[in-house]
Amino acid sequence: MFFNDVPFFAKYIPPVGSALVAAPANALTNIIVSLLTPPPPKHVQDLLRQVHTSA
């Protein structure tokens, strides 16, 4: 989306401002997705535990 040959977001939202919005939004999205994602099956958990403790 352009406004007078300048991208709309570049004109109305400065780079620092967009980063200040995007960083918390990204963190919040990561938290929500991690809470909604079910844990792996038991055999995968056991395998990960073995790999983690053997290293």
GIGIFEN-V877135 format. One record per backbone hydrogen bond with DSSP energy under -1.0 kcal/mol. NH is the residue of the N-H (numbers start at 1). CO is the residue of the C=O. E is the energy in kcal/mol with one decimal. If there is no record, write none. Layout:
nh = {NH/NH}
co = {CO/CO}
e = {E/E}
This chain:
nh = {3/6/8/11/12/13/18/19/20/21/22/23/25/26/27/28/29/30/31/32/33/34/35/36/37/45/46/47/48/49/50/51/52/53/54}
co = {6/3/1/7/8/9/14/15/16/17/18/19/21/22/23/24/25/26/27/28/29/30/31/32/33/41/42/43/44/45/46/47/48/49/50}
e = {-2.7/-1.0/-2.8/-1.7/-2.1/-2.3/-2.6/-2.0/-2.2/-1.2/-3.0/-2.5/-1.6/-2.8/-2.4/-2.7/-2.3/-2.4/-2.2/-2.5/-2.6/-2.3/-2.0/-1.9/-1.4/-2.3/-2.6/-1.9/-2.7/-2.4/-2.3/-2.5/-2.4/-2.3/-1.8}
